Amino acid sequence: MASLRNANPRLKNYFKENYIPQVCEALLCGILVTCPEDPLRFLEGMIMVIIKSGLQNLLWDTCIAPSMKPNIRRLSETYLEQLFELDDQLMTPELMIKACSFYTGHLVKTHFCTWRDITHKNENVALADKMNRAVTCYDFRLQKSVFHHWHSYMEDQKEKLKNMVLRIQRIIYCHKLTIILTKWRNKARCKNKKKEDELMSKHELQLKKWRNRLLLKGASAEKSNFPEQSSSEVCLVDETLECDISQLPERAILQIFFYLSLKDVLICGQVNHAWMLMTQLSSLWNAIDFSTVKHAIPDKYIVSTLQRWHLNVLRLNFRGCLLRPKTFRSAKSSKNIYTGHYESLMPSLGPNCCRLLVWNYISPDAVPKIHRQAGCHCRNLQELNVSDCPTFTDESMRHISEGCPGVLYLNLSNTTITNRTMRLLPRHFHNLQNLSLAYCRRFTDKGLQYLNLGNGCHKLIYLDLSGCTQISVQGFRYIANSCTGILHLIINDMPTLTDNCVKALVEKCSHITSMIFTGAPHISDCTFKALSTCKLRKIRFEGNKRITDASFKFMDKNYPDLSHIYMADCKGITDSSLRSLSPLKQLTVLNLANCVRIGDVGLRQFLDGPASIRIRELNLSNCVQLSDVSVLKLSERCPNLNYLSLRNCEHLTAQGIAYIVNIFSLVSIDLSGTDISNEDLNVLSRHKKLKELSVSACYRITDDGIQAFCKNSLILECLDVSYCSQLSDMIIKALAIYCINLTSLSIAGCPKITDSVMEMLSAKCHYLHILDISGCVLLTDQILDDLQIGCKQLRILRMQYCTNISKNAAERMSSKVQQQEYNSNDPPRWFRYDREGNPLTQPENITSSKGHLELTVEKSTYSSEEEAV
């Protein structure tokens, strides 16, 4: 307690008057002696006792219980006054400390024994209780530890037992599965063996019938007693079926004859009277295609056909027909025209048909010009194609325009028309919708200005101006003024086309949905900016180096409905362009052939977007930076992909081929120029839906790989194995046995192919339409005879560098097909073999085969759907 010696006298008086020292003494002594458990409540109770008894009666032991009061004498009455230094006596602190120490020591000594006895007794009890609890806890922990070890041991035993049971079950299951798979494999092998035996026996039987037909044909040709019976008639008699198709419904008969060419229909009309009536169905003559018989039928027979079916003709095709100018100029009446339709046409189709004909009187002056007949008689004509007709002039167009106001489709491509014809179009063809002026270079900008005369050509929705390099910017303005409703625009092979031309066109033609600019090197990104006002859905550019990634950014922002994109051979396109195309939800066709700067990163970014879901055609030919990573992404993100081209993608490996098998919707695949092997072809054969396969210039492929693929690809329709020099006759035999539905075959550059297997191909593959045997130096004229007999539907035949096929045989064959390429020159050195098929021993000065292959056997990078654009 602080000393009050030097305190304020008033404070000292306050202490004395209120008995502060006495109160503190009583309370302190009570606590020291009693040692209560709750000191505060003890002090509170003692203070209440002091208040009740009064401060005058307060003693130092008032707060001590009577039983605990010590028998001691009070020091002095002035003790507290000296303790608190309330008096003026000279009491030193040392004496006070000594007195207090003695006093407290005596109190502690007096009461310590009692406290020690009590606490010692309590400690013994607590210690005994703790020992009991400790023993109990130890026993519990010991039991818990033992139980835990026992439980772990039992769990381990149960797990081992369970694993043992599972292993036994797995062994039993594997054993059963092995037995089942063994039986299934044996059954499958037997079934496949039986199937192969059936195919082989069927193949041998058909080949035997084929050879018997050839012998019968040769024997019938040698007989002179029946000169009127032709070889074609012998075949018909030999294979006459007991089914009479004339009994079929008219709709079914029409559907059958719609697949035949004009020449075939006329031949069918000479079988018998019933067949002649079938070929005279009016609906069958709604569309007449004279281009298929342009080399075999004169002008006057064309006129007679138009005269006979003038009320039914809706579509006429004169493409490539070389019509005589004097026929155009003749303008005589036609009242003496004969009515024998088939009799008028068949003499030009062969000597065998002429024997069956009876001619009526034909006046030389009764032959009108063809296009006057089309104009005066074919009033219902809607489509007219006179493309590639060198004798078609403005005068011919005048006769047609005067009598055919309902023409909707007009193809004047590659003709000699001038501004006079352009003046006729808006005056007479008010409903004209499709117009092709491709490669017509004699009309000028003034002719385009005529399109706005009269009612104009405002209903025109399709316009082809390919190759019309004479058209200037002003000419495109004239087109925009007169043809505001154009939807489809084609401008190919026009090096003079610039961005200003396109800008002038789209100022008023804002409805364009498809645009094709191939062979326009001066078109740049500005064109895409100008086309932003149009709702483009299809767009094609090719061979343009000025188009960059900026154009694709316009596509992303302005053409959300874009479905077809063809950007082949555009070197400025990078991975950034593909990232811009990824949001296009309607995209179904994408052609980026020869865009060599595209890699795995760009394709992955494209496939991560919504565009990958609906993509059906994807052409990545010559994108040499692509690898197996891209193919894996295609298999994961393209569920509707049907056509895929990975031509010359050198980084594609066997793993990538395995990923291709997982693209289940795939129908056509092009792997030409890749490192594919026989094992890869065997893996690819697991894809059961492939109909088209191209492995051109794949030098590791041999007969074994093609045979393994053909055995599992019975629905194969198109096969290209050109320039695979290791292939021999075995692949043709495999195709003849397994792939009888083949429609297109290319074996160009395969020098080991001989006549014997081509005979099998002709005997089995009757649906063959396209055949390329260029560079097959061992083939002779015999195969052409076999093809004429067996492959009746052959339309395109390529025979470049066939040294053993004569020119006369090729000329005879040209009348049987629509398109033929032939020369008997020696194979070029990059074929790597000579005219006998022997490999060249000195390969110097031989240019890289890949570059030549791309130039020589480059297939069109556009599918049939692209051509429809």
Secondary structure, 3 states (H helix, E strand, C coil): CCCCCCCCHHHHHHHHHCCHHHHHHHHHHHHHHHCCCCHHHHHHHHHHHHHHHCHHHCCCCCCCCHHHCCCCCCCCCCHHHHHCCCCCCCCCHHHHHHHHHHHHHHHHHHHHHHHHHHHHHHHHHHHHHHHHHHHHHHHHHHHHHHHHHHHHHHHHHHHHHHHHHHHHHHHHHHHHHHHHHHHHHHHHHHHHHHHHHHHHHHHHHHHHHHHHHHHHHHHHHHCCCCCCCCHHHHHHHHCCCCCCHHHCCHHHHHHHHCCCCHHHHHHHCCCCHHHHHHHCCHHHHCEEEHHHHCCCCCHHHHHHHHHHCCCCCCEEECCCCCCCHHHHHCCCCCCCCCCCHHHHHHHHHCHHHHCCCCCCCCCHHHCCCHHHHHHHHCCCCCEEECCCCCCCCHHHHHHHHHHCCCCCEEECCCCCCCHHHHHHHHHHCCCCCEEECCCCCCCCHHHHHHHHCCCCCCCCCEEECCCCCCCCHHHHHHHHHHCCCCCEEECCCCCCCCHHHHHHHHCCCCCCCEEEEECCCCCCHHHHHHHHHCCCCEEEEECCCCCCHHHHHHHHHHCCCCCEEEEECCCCCCHHHHHHHCCCCCCCEEECCCCCCCEHHHHHHHHCCCHHHHCCEEECCCCCECEHHHHHHHHHHCCCCCEEECCCCCECCHHHHHHHHCCCCCCEEECCCCCCCHHHHHHHCCCCCCCEEECCCCCCCCHHHHHHHHHCCCCCCEEECCCCCCCCHHHHHHHHHHCCCCCEEECCCCCCCCHHHHHHHHHHCCCCCEEECCCCCCCCCHHHHHHHHHCCCCCEEEECCCCCCCHHHHHHHHCCCCEEEECCCCCCHHHCECCCCCECCCCCCCCCHHHHHHHHCCCCCCCHHHHCC
